[in-house]
């Protein structure tokens, strides 16, 4: 009886310790939601190589468009570690002229980007991180192809996802705020496809994408609980893909995306 009593007491004490440890852990987490608006200048270049396929000919073209983008994020800090998730979406699909193969005329462009990052403080001011990125660029409402227009309207879709490695350095400037510099490199899988309605004639290209991003940010407190930031970023990703569905066996595609972004946002400290 005494042995059973002490066993129960021992288990209860351990559960209490675990409960206290968990409570202490969550009490020490700092939550930082954020919201920002960016203006992104996208330059999209595509080169389509006929190779031994049945494509009429090799072709190339490009587009350039300015996109307003809304970014929402949440970061959790615990001691020297942090986890961050951020979602970026173009606020409104922007209309632009395009010469990308099989588009022509006016088209609208949309962007989506989701990132999940795990990082840690390596030394005073220096952080290292690893993350996952899932991004999509869509060219839709295409007016120049096909003729007559198909239903649903013809569109082209480029997706990429994979691993991101990077580092960030934060440099306090007197007591005014913090100047930060960020650089990352990404190794991604990419898919480029369309929804051409004629059976056996739609595109699907699979391949690899690599790229980098560099940026600078200024941040400072507005109140004890609210901070603002201004940032400037440049990123470039290059994709090489081959025909994946057999419709145009032997064809290849190369895509070069460059994005220059500037914006401002707020962060709430909890």
PAZAPA-4460 file (N, C-alpha, C; in steps of 0.05 Angstrom, whole numbers, plus 32768, in hexadecimal, padded with zeros to 4 digits):
% residues 270
    n_x    n_y    n_z   ca_x   ca_y   ca_z    c_x    c_y    c_z   seq   type   mol
   8011   7FE8   8000   8000   8000   8000   8011   8019   8000     1      X     A
   8026   8019   8012   8038   8030   8013   8047   8033   7FF9     2      X     A
   804F   801C   7FED   805E   801D   7FD4   804D   8029   7FBE     3      X     A
   8034   8021   7FBD   8022   802C   7FA9   801E   804A   7FAD     4      X     A
   801B   8052   7FC6   8017   806E   7FCC   802F   807E   7FC2     5      X     A
   8047   8075   7FC8   805F   8083   7FC0   8062   8084   7FA1     6      X     A
   805A   806E   7F94   805B   806E   7F76   8049   8083   7F6A     7      X     A
   8030   8084   7F75   801D   8098   7F6B   8028   80B4   7F71     8      X     A
   8033   80B8   7F89   803D   80D2   7F90   8055   80DA   7F7E     9      X     A
   8066   80C6   7F78   807D   80CB   7F66   8074   80D4   7F4A    10      X     A
   8060   80C5   7F3F   8056   80CC   7F25   8049   80E7   7F25    11      X     A
   8039   80ED   7F3A   802C   8107   7F3B   8041   811D   7F3C    12      X     A
   8056   8119   7F4C   806B   812E   7F4E   8078   8132   7F33    13      X     A
   807D   811D   7F24   808A   811F   7F0A   8077   812D   7EF6    14      X     A
   805D   8127   7EF7   804B   8134   7EE5   8049   8152   7EEB    15      X     A
   804A   8158   7F05   804A   8174   7F0D   8063   8183   7F02    16      X     A
   807A   8175   7F04   8092   8181   7EFA   8091   8186   7EDC    17      X     A
   8086   8172   7ECE   8083   8174   7EB1   8070   818B   7EAA    18      X     A
   805A   818C   7EB9   8047   81A1   7EB5   8053   81BD   7EBA    19      X     A
   8062   81BF   7ECF   806F   81D9   7ED5   8084   81E0   7EC0    20      X     A
   8092   81CB   7EB6   80A6   81D0   7EA1   8099   81D9   7E88    21      X     A
   8082   81CC   7E80   8074   81D4   7E68   8069   81F1   7E6B    22      X     A
   805E   81F6   7E83   8053   8211   7E88   806A   8226   7E86    23      X     A
   8081   821F   7E91   8098   8232   7E91   80A1   8236   7E74    24      X     A
   80A2   8220   7E64   80AA   8221   7E48   8099   8235   7E38    25      X     A
   807E   8231   7E3B   806C   8242   7E2B   806C   825F   7E35    26      X     A
   8071   8263   7E4F   8072   827E   7E5A   808A   828D   7E4F    27      X     A
   809F   827E   7E47   80B8   828B   7E3D   80B8   828E   7E1F    28      X     A
   80A2   8287   7E11   80A1   828B   7DF4   8096   82A7   7DEF    29      X     A
   80A4   82B5   7DDD   809B   82D0   7DD4   808E   82CD   7DB9    30      X     A
   8075   82D5   7DB6   8066   82D3   7D9D   8066   82EE   7D8F    31      X     A
   806D   82EE   7D75   806E   8307   7D66   805F   8304   7D4C    32      X     A
   8045   830B   7D4B   8037   830C   7D31   8040   8325   7D21    33      X     A
   803D   8323   7D07   8046   833A   7CF6   8034   833C   7CDE    34      X     A
   8033   8354   7CD3   8025   835A   7CBA   8034   836F   7CAB    35      X     A
   8036   836B   7C91   8046   837D   7C80   803A   837F   7C64    36      X     A
   8040   8395   7C57   8038   8399   7C3B   8052   839E   7C2B    37      X     A
   8055   8390   7C15   806C   8393   7C04   8063   839A   7BE8    38      X     A
   8074   83A8   7BD9   8071   83AC   7BBD   8088   839B   7BB0    39      X     A
   8080   8388   7BA0   8093   8376   7B93   8094   837A   7B75    40      X     A
   80AC   837E   7B6B   80B0   8380   7B4E   80BA   8364   7B45    41      X     A
   80AA   8357   7B35   80B0   833C   7B2B   80B9   833E   7B0E    42      X     A
   80D0   8332   7B08   80DA   832E   7AEC   80DB   8310   7AE7    43      X     A
   80CB   8307   7AD4   80C8   82EA   7ACF   80D0   82E5   7AB2    44      X     A
   80E6   82D6   7AAE   80F0   82CF   7A94   80EE   82B1   7A8F    45      X     A
   80E4   82AA   7A78   80E2   828D   7A71   80EE   8287   7A56    46      X     A
   80FC   8270   7A55   8108   8267   7A3C   80FF   824A   7A38    47      X     A
   80F1   8245   7A23   80E6   822A   7A1D   80F5   821E   7A05    48      X     A
   8101   8207   7A09   8112   81FA   79F5   8103   81E2   79E9    49      X     A
   8101   81E3   79CE   80F2   81CE   79C0   80FF   81B3   79C3    50      X     A
   811A   81B1   79C0   8128   8198   79C1   811D   8185   79AC    51      X     A
   8119   816C   79B4   810E   8158   79A1   80F0   8155   79A4    52      X     A
   80E3   8168   79B1   80C6   8166   79B6   80B6   816F   799D    53      X     A
   809C   816D   79A0   808A   8175   798A   8082   8193   798C    54      X     A
   808E   81A2   799E   8089   81BF   799F   808F   81CC   7984    55      X     A
   8080   81E0   797D   8085   81ED   7963   80A1   81F8   7960    56      X     A
   80AB   8205   7976   80C5   8211   7975   80CD   8219   7992    57      X     A
   80E7   821E   7996   80F0   822A   79AF   80E5   8246   79B1    58      X     A
   80E1   8250   79C9   80D6   826B   79CD   80DF   8276   79E8    59      X     A
   80DE   8290   79EA   80E5   829D   7A03   80D4   82B6   7A06    60      X     A
   80D2   82C0   7A1F   80C3   82D8   7A24   80C5   82DF   7A42    61      X     A
   80B9   82F6   7A49   80BB   82FF   7A64   80A3   8310   7A6B    62      X     A
   80A2   8317   7A85   808F   832B   7A8F   809B   8339   7AA7    63      X     A
   8091   8351   7AAC   8099   8360   7AC4   8080   836D   7AD0    64      X     A
   807D   836B   7AEA   8065   8375   7AF6   806B   837D   7B13    65      X     A
   805C   8391   7B1D   805E   839A   7B39   8045   8390   7B47    66      X     A
   804A   8382   7B5E   8035   8375   7B6D   8034   837E   7B8A    67      X     A
   801D   8388   7B93   801A   838D   7BB0   8016   8372   7BBE    68      X     A
   8025   836E   7BD4   8024   8354   7BE2   801F   8359   7C00    69      X     A
   800D   8348   7C0B   8008   8349   7C28   8016   8331   7C35    70      X     A
   8025   8336   7C4A   8034   8321   7C58   802A   8320   7C75    71      X     A
   8023   8308   7C7E   801B   8303   7C9A   802D   82EE   7CA6    72      X     A
   8036   82F2   7CBE   8049   82DF   7CCA   8045   82DC   7CE8    73      X     A
   8051   82C8   7CF3   8052   82C3   7D10   806C   82B6   7D17    74      X     A
   807A   82C2   7D2A   8094   82B7   7D34   8092   82B1   7D51    75      X     A
   809D   829B   7D59   809F   8293   7D76   80BC   8292   7D7E    76      X     A
   80C4   82A1   7D92   80DF   82A1   7D9C   80E1   8292   7DB7    77      X     A
   80F5   8281   7DBA   80FA   8274   7DD3   8118   8273   7DD7    78      X     A
   8122   8282   7DEB   813E   8285   7DF0   814D   828C   7DD7    79      X     A
   815F   827B   7DCD   816E   8282   7DB5   8162   8277   7D9B    80      X     A
   814B   826B   7D9D   813E   825E   7D86   8125   826D   7D7D    81      X     A
   811D   8269   7D64   8104   8274   7D5B   80F9   8264   7D44    82      X     A
   80DF   8265   7D41   80D0   8259   7D2B   80BE   826E   7D1F    83      X     A
   80BE   8270   7D04   80AE   8285   7CF7   809F   8279   7CDF    84      X     A
   8087   8282   7CDC   8077   827B   7CC4   806D   8295   7CB8    85      X     A
   806E   8296   7C9D   8065   82AE   7C8F   8057   82A7   7C75    86      X     A
   8042   82B5   7C6F   8033   82B1   7C56   8032   82CC   7C48    87      X     A
   8039   82CC   7C2E   8037   82E3   7C1D   8025   82DD   7C05    88      X     A
   8013   82F0   7BFF   8000   82EE   7BE9   7FFE   8308   7BDB    89      X     A
   7FFE   8308   7BC0   7FF8   8320   7BB1   7FDC   8329   7BB8    90      X     A
   7FD9   8342   7BBE   7FBF   834D   7BC6   7FAB   834C   7BAF    91      X     A
   7FB4   8352   7B98   7FA3   8352   7B80   7FB4   834A   7B68    92      X     A
   7FAA   8337   7B58   7FB9   832F   7B41   7FBD   8347   7B2E    93      X     A
   7FD6   834C   7B27   7FDD   8363   7B18   7FDD   835D   7AFA    94      X     A
   7FD2   836F   7AEA   7FD0   836C   7ACD   7FE9   8376   7AC0    95      X     A
   7FF4   8367   7AAD   800D   8370   7AA0   800E   8364   7A84    96      X     A
   801F   8371   7A74   8025   8366   7A59   8039   8350   7A5C    97      X     A
   8037   833A   7A4C   804A   8324   7A4E   8050   8318   7A33    98      X     A
   806A   8310   7A30   8072   8302   7A18   807B   82E6   7A1F    99      X     A
   8075   82DD   7A38   807B   82C1   7A40   806E   82AE   7A2B   100      X     A
   807D   8299   7A22   8071   8287   7A0D   8055   827E   7A14   101      X     A
   8044   827F   7A00   8028   8276   7A02   8017   8287   7A15   102      X     A
   801E   82A0   7A17   800E   82B4   7A25   8006   82CA   7A12   103      X     A
   8016   82DF   7A11   8011   82F5   79FF   7FFB   8307   7A09   104      X     A
   7FFB   8320   7A00   7FE6   8332   7A09   7FE8   8339   7A26   105      X     A
   7FD1   833C   7A33   7FCF   8343   7A4F   7FC9   832B   7A60   106      X     A
   7FD6   8329   7A77   7FD1   8313   7A8A   7FD3   831F   7AA6   107      X     A
   7FC8   8310   7AB9   7FCB   8318   7AD5   7FDE   8304   7AE3   108      X     A
   7FEC   830F   7AF7   8000   82FF   7B05   7FFA   82FF   7B23   109      X     A
   7FFD   82E8   7B2F   7FF9   82E6   7B4C   8010   82D7   7B59   110      X     A
   8016   82DD   7B72   802C   82D0   7B81   8021   82C6   7B9C   111      X     A
   802B   82AF   7BA5   8027   82A5   7BBF   8041   8299   7BCA   112      X     A
   8046   829D   7BE4   805F   8294   7BEF   805B   828C   7C0D   113      X     A
   8062   8274   7C14   805F   826B   7C30   807B   8261   7C39   114      X     A
   8083   826A   7C51   809D   8262   7C5B   809B   825B   7C79   115      X     A
   80AA   8246   7C80   80AC   823D   7C9C   80CA   823C   7CA3   116      X     A
   80D2   824A   7CB8   80EE   824D   7CBF   80F4   8245   7CDC   117      X     A
   810A   8236   7CDF   8115   822F   7CF9   8130   823C   7CFC   118      X     A
   8134   824D   7D11   814E   825A   7D13   8158   825B   7D30   119      X     A
   8171   8264   7D33   817D   8266   7D4D   8192   827C   7D4C   120      X     A
   8196   8288   7D64   81AA   829D   7D67   81C6   828F   7D6A   121      X     A
   81D8   8296   7D58   81F3   828A   7D58   8206   829A   7D69   122      X     A
   8203   82B4   7D69   8214   82C6   7D79   8205   82E1   7D7A   123      X     A
   8211   82F4   7D88   8204   830E   7D8A   81FD   8319   7D6E   124      X     A
   81E4   831C   7D68   81DC   8328   7D4F   81D9   8315   7D38   125      X     A
   81E5   82FD   7D39   81E6   82EB   7D22   81D3   82D3   7D27   126      X     A
   81C2   82CE   7D13   81B0   82B7   7D13   81B4   82A6   7CFB   127      X     A
   81B1   828C   7CFE   81B0   827A   7CE8   8195   826C   7CE7   128      X     A
   818D   8265   7CCF   8172   8258   7CCD   8171   8245   7CB5   129      X     A
   815E   8232   7CB8   8156   8220   7CA2   8138   8221   7C9F   130      X     A
   812F   821F   7C87   8112   8222   7C83   8107   8213   7C6B   131      X     A
   80ED   8215   7C68   80DF   8209   7C52   80D0   821F   7C43   132      X     A
   80D1   821E   7C29   80C3   8233   7C19   80B2   8225   7C04   133      X     A
   8099   822F   7C01   8086   8226   7BED   807B   823E   7BDF   134      X     A
   8081   8241   7BC5   8079   825A   7BB7   806B   8253   7B9C   135      X     A
   805B   8265   7B93   804C   8261   7B7A   8049   827C   7B6B   136      X     A
   804F   827B   7B51   804A   8291   7B3F   8036   8288   7B2A   137      X     A
   8020   8297   7B26   800B   8290   7B13   8008   82A6   7AFF   138      X     A
   8009   829F   7AE5   8002   82B1   7ACF   7FE6   82A8   7AC5   139      X     A
   7FD2   82B9   7AC9   7FB7   82B1   7AC2   7FA7   82C6   7AB4   140      X     A
   7F8E   82C0   7AAD   7F7E   82D2   7A9D   7F8C   82D9   7A83   141      X     A
   7F9A   82C6   7A78   7FAA   82CA   7A60   7F98   82D0   7A48   142      X     A
   7F9D   82E6   7A3A   7F8B   82EE   7A24   7F96   82E6   7A09   143      X     A
   7FB0   82E1   7A07   7FBC   82DC   79EC   7FBD   82BF   79E4   144      X     A
   7FB5   82AC   79F5   7FB7   8290   79EE   7FA3   8280   7A00   145      X     A
   7F96   826B   79F6   7F94   8264   79DA   7F7F   8276   79CD   146      X     A
   7F7B   8273   79B3   7F67   8282   79A4   7F56   826F   7994   147      X     A
   7F3B   826E   799A   7F2C   827E   79AE   7F33   8275   79CA   148      X     A
   7F2D   8286   79DE   7F33   827F   79FA   7F25   8265   7A03   149      X     A
   7F33   8257   7A15   7F27   823E   7A20   7F19   8244   7A3B   150      X     A
   7F0A   8231   7A44   7EFD   8232   7A5E   7F04   8219   7A6E   151      X     A
   7F11   821B   7A86   7F18   8234   7A94   7F2F   8243   7A85   152      X     A
   7F32   825C   7A8A   7F45   826D   7A7D   7F61   8261   7A80   153      X     A
   7F71   8262   7A6B   7F8C   8257   7A6B   7F9D   8266   7A7F   154      X     A
   7FAE   8256   7A8E   7FC1   8262   7AA1   7FDA   8251   7AA3   155      X     A
   7FEF   825D   7AAD   8009   824F   7AB1   8010   8252   7ACF   156      X     A
   801A   823C   7ADA   801F   823B   7AF7   803B   8231   7AFC   157      X     A
   804A   8240   7B0D   8065   8237   7B14   8067   8235   7B32   158      X     A
   806E   821D   7B3C   8070   8217   7B59   808C   820D   7B60   159      X     A
   8094   8214   7B78   80AE   820B   7B82   80AD   8208   7BA0   160      X     A
   80BA   81F3   7BAA   80BB   81F0   7BC7   80D5   81E1   7BCE   161      X     A
   80DF   81E7   7BE6   80F8   81DA   7BEF   8104   81E7   7C07   162      X     A
   811E   81E3   7C0A   812D   81EB   7C22   813B   8205   7C1E   163      X     A
   813B   8216   7C33   8149   822F   7C33   815D   8230   7C4A   164      X     A
   8175   8239   7C45   818A   823C   7C5A   8192   825A   7C5A   165      X     A
   8195   8265   7C72   819B   8281   7C72   81A7   828B   7C8D   166      X     A
   81AE   82A4   7C8D   81B9   82B1   7CA5   81AF   82CE   7CA5   167      X     A
   81AE   82D9   7CBE   81A5   82F5   7CC1   81B7   8302   7CD7   168      X     A
   81BE   831B   7CD2   81CE   832A   7CE6   81BF   8343   7CEE   169      X     A
   81BA   8346   7D08   81AC   835E   7D13   81C1   8370   7D20   170      X     A
   81C0   838A   7D18   81D3   839D   7D22   81C4   83B5   7D2F   171      X     A
   81C4   83B7   7D4A   81B7   83CE   7D57   81C5   83E8   7D4E   172      X     A
   81B4   83FC   7D4A   81BE   8417   7D43   81B7   842A   7D59   173      X     A
   81CB   8430   7D6A   81C7   8440   7D82   81AF   8435   7D91   174      X     A
   819C   8446   7D99   8183   843C   7DA5   816B   8442   7D93   175      X     A
   8171   8445   7D79   815C   844C   7D66   814D   8434   7D5B   176      X     A
   815C   841F   7D56   8150   8407   7D4A   8165   83F3   7D42   177      X     A
   815E   83E1   7D30   8170   83CB   7D28   8170   83C9   7D09   178      X     A
   8189   83C8   7CFE   818D   83C4   7CE2   8195   83A7   7CDE   179      X     A
   8186   8399   7CCD   818A   837C   7CC9   8191   8376   7CAC   180      X     A
   81A2   8362   7CA8   81AA   8359   7C8D   81A5   833A   7C8C   181      X     A
   8199   8332   7C76   8191   8316   7C74   8199   830B   7C59   182      X     A
   81A2   82F1   7C58   81AA   82E4   7C3F   81A2   82C7   7C42   183      X     A
   8197   82BB   7C2C   818F   829F   7C2C   8193   8293   7C11   184      X     A
   8195   8278   7C11   8198   8269   7BF8   8184   8252   7BF8   185      X     A
   8177   824E   7BE2   8161   823A   7BE0   8166   8225   7BCC   186      X     A
   8160   820C   7BD3   8161   81F5   7BC0   8145   81EA   7BBF   187      X     A
   8138   81EC   7BA7   811B   81E7   7BA5   8115   81D4   7B8E   188      X     A
   80FE   81C7   7B91   80F2   81B8   7B7B   80DE   81CA   7B6D   189      X     A
   80DE   81C9   7B52   80CC   81DA   7B44   80BA   81CB   7B30   190      X     A
   80A2   81D5   7B2B   8090   81CB   7B17   8084   81E2   7B08   191      X     A
   8085   81E0   7AED   8079   81F4   7ADC   8064   81E6   7ACA   192      X     A
   804B   81F0   7ACC   8035   81E2   7ABD   8020   81F6   7AB4   193      X     A
   800F   81ED   7AA1   7FF9   81FD   7A99   7FDF   81EC   7A99   194      X     A
   7FC9   81F8   7A91   7FB0   81EA   7A91   7FA4   81E9   7A75   195      X     A
   7FB5   81E7   7A60   7FAB   81E7   7A45   7F97   81D0   7A42   196      X     A
   7F80   81D7   7A37   7F69   81C5   7A38   7F6A   81AE   7A23   197      X     A
   7F7A   81B1   7A0E   7F7B   819C   79FA   7F8A   8184   7A05   198      X     A
   7F7D   816C   7A04   7F89   8154   7A11   7FA4   814E   7A05   199      X     A
   7FB7   8148   7A18   7FD2   8140   7A10   7FE4   8156   7A07   200      X     A
   7FDB   8170   7A0B   7FEC   8186   7A02   7FF3   819A   7A18   201      X     A
   7FEC   8193   7A31   7FF3   81A5   7A47   8010   81A2   7A4F   202      X     A
   801C   81B7   7A5B   8037   81B7   7A64   8039   81AC   7A81   203      X     A
   804E   819E   7A86   8057   8197   7AA2   8075   8192   7AA1   204      X     A
   8083   81A5   7AAE   80A1   81A3   7AAF   80A9   81A1   7ACC   205      X     A
   80B9   818D   7AD3   80C4   8189   7AEE   80E2   818E   7AED   206      X     A
   80EC   819A   7B03   8109   819F   7B04   8111   81AA   7B1F   207      X     A
   8129   81B6   7B1F   8135   81C1   7B37   8137   81E0   7B35   208      X     A
   8134   81EC   7B4B   8136   8209   7B4D   814A   8211   7B63   209      X     A
   815B   8224   7B5E   816E   822E   7B72   816D   824C   7B72   210      X     A
   8172   8258   7B89   8172   8275   7B8A   817B   8280   7BA4   211      X     A
   817B   829A   7BA6   8184   82A8   7BBE   8173   82C0   7BC4   212      X     A
   8175   82C9   7BDC   8167   82E1   7BE5   8179   82F1   7BF7   213      X     A
   817A   830B   7BF3   8189   831D   7C05   8176   8334   7C0D   214      X     A
   817A   833F   7C24   8169   8354   7C2D   8174   8364   7C44   215      X     A
   8169   837C   7C48   8170   838D   7C5E   8156   8397   7C6A   216      X     A
   8156   839A   7C85   813E   83A2   7C94   8146   83B6   7CAA   217      X     A
   8135   83CA   7CAD   8137   83DC   7CC4   811E   83D7   7CD6   218      X     A
   8123   83D3   7CF0   810C   83CF   7D02   8111   83DF   7D1C   219      X     A
   80FA   83E8   7D28   80FC   83F8   7D40   80E1   83F7   7D4E   220      X     A
   80E1   83FD   7D68   80C9   83FC   7D78   80B9   8416   7D75   221      X     A
   809F   8412   7D72   808C   8429   7D73   8082   842D   7D90   222      X     A
   807C   8416   7D9D   8074   8416   7DB9   8083   83FE   7DC6   223      X     A
   807D   83F8   7DDF   8089   83E1   7DEC   8081   83C7   7DDF   224      X     A
   806A   83C7   7DD2   805F   83AE   7DC7   805D   83AD   7DA9   225      X     A
   8062   83C3   7D9C   805F   83C5   7D7F   8078   83CF   7D72   226      X     A
   8081   83C1   7D5D   8099   83C9   7D4E   8091   83CC   7D31   227      X     A
   80A1   83DC   7D22   809D   83DE   7D05   80B7   83D6   7CF7   228      X     A
   80B4   83CF   7CDE   80CC   83C9   7CCE   80C9   83D3   7CB1   229      X     A
   80DF   83D9   7CA5   80E1   83E0   7C89   80F5   83CD   7C7C   230      X     A
   80EF   83C1   7C65   8102   83AE   7C5A   8104   83B0   7C3C   231      X     A
   811B   83A7   7C32   8122   83A7   7C16   812E   838B   7C10   232      X     A
   8123   837D   7BFC   812C   8362   7BF6   8130   835E   7BD8   233      X     A
   8143   834D   7BD1   8146   8344   7BB5   814A   8326   7BB5   234      X     A
   813C   8318   7BA3   813E   82FC   7BA1   813E   82F3   7B84   235      X     A
   814C   82DD   7B7F   814D   82D3   7B63   814E   82B4   7B64   236      X     A
   813C   82A8   7B54   813B   828B   7B53   813B   8282   7B36   237      X     A
   814A   826D   7B30   814D   8263   7B15   8144   8245   7B14   238      X     A
   8133   823F   7B01   8127   8224   7AFF   812E   8218   7AE4   239      X     A
   8136   81FE   7AE4   813B   81EE   7ACC   8129   81D6   7ACD   240      X     A
   8118   81D2   7AB9   8105   81BC   7ABA   8104   81AD   7A9F   241      X     A
   80FC   8194   7AA1   80F8   8183   7A8A   80DB   817A   7A89   242      X     A
   80D2   8173   7A70   80B7   8169   7A6D   80B2   8151   7A7F   243      X     A
   809C   8151   7A8E   8097   813C   7AA2   807E   812B   7A9C   244      X     A
   806D   8133   7A89   8055   8124   7A84   8055   8116   7A69   245      X     A
   806C   8119   7A5A   806E   810B   7A40   8061   8119   7A29   246      X     A
   8053   812F   7A2E   8045   813D   7A18   8059   814A   7A04   247      X     A
   806F   8153   7A0F   8084   8160   79FF   809F   8156   7A07   248      X     A
   80A2   813B   7A06   80BB   812E   7A0E   80D3   813A   79FF   249      X     A
   80E8   8142   7A0E   80FF   814E   7A02   8100   816C   7A05   250      X     A
   80E9   8178   7A0C   80E9   8195   7A10   80F3   819C   7A2C   251      X     A
   80FE   81B5   7A2E   8109   81BF   7A47   8100   81DC   7A4B   252      X     A
   8100   81E4   7A64   80F9   8200   7A6A   810C   820B   7A7F   253      X     A
   8112   8225   7A7D   8122   8233   7A91   8112   824C   7A99   254      X     A
   8111   8251   7AB3   8102   8268   7ABE   8114   8277   7AD1   255      X     A
   8115   8291   7ACE   8125   82A2   7ADF   8112   82B6   7AEC   256      X     A
   810F   82B6   7B07   80FE   82C8   7B15   810F   82DB   7B27   257      X     A
   810B   82F5   7B24   8118   8308   7B35   8103   831A   7B42   258      X     A
   8106   831E   7B5C   80F2   832E   7B6B   8101   8343   7B7C   259      X     A
   80FB   835C   7B78   8104   8372   7B89   80ED   837B   7B99   260      X     A
   80F0   837B   7BB3   80D9   8381   7BC5   80E1   8396   7BDA   261      X     A
   80CE   83A8   7BDF   80D2   83BB   7BF5   80B7   83BD   7C04   262      X     A
   80B8   83C1   7C1E   809F   83C2   7C2D   80A2   83CC   7C49   263      X     A
   808C   83CB   7C58   808B   83D4   7C74   8077   83C2   7C82   264      X     A
   807C   83C0   7C9D   8069   83AF   7CAC   806A   83B5   7CCA   265      X     A
   8059   83A7   7CD9   8057   83AA   7CF6   805A   838F   7D03   266      X     A
   8065   838F   7D1B   8068   8377   7D2B   805D   837C   7D47   267      X     A
   804F   8369   7D52   8044   836C   7D6D   8052   8358   7D80   268      X     A
   805C   8362   7D96   806C   8352   7DA8   805C   8348   7DC0   269      X     A
   805A   832D   7DC3   804A   8322   7DD9   805C   830F   7DE9   270      X     A
***
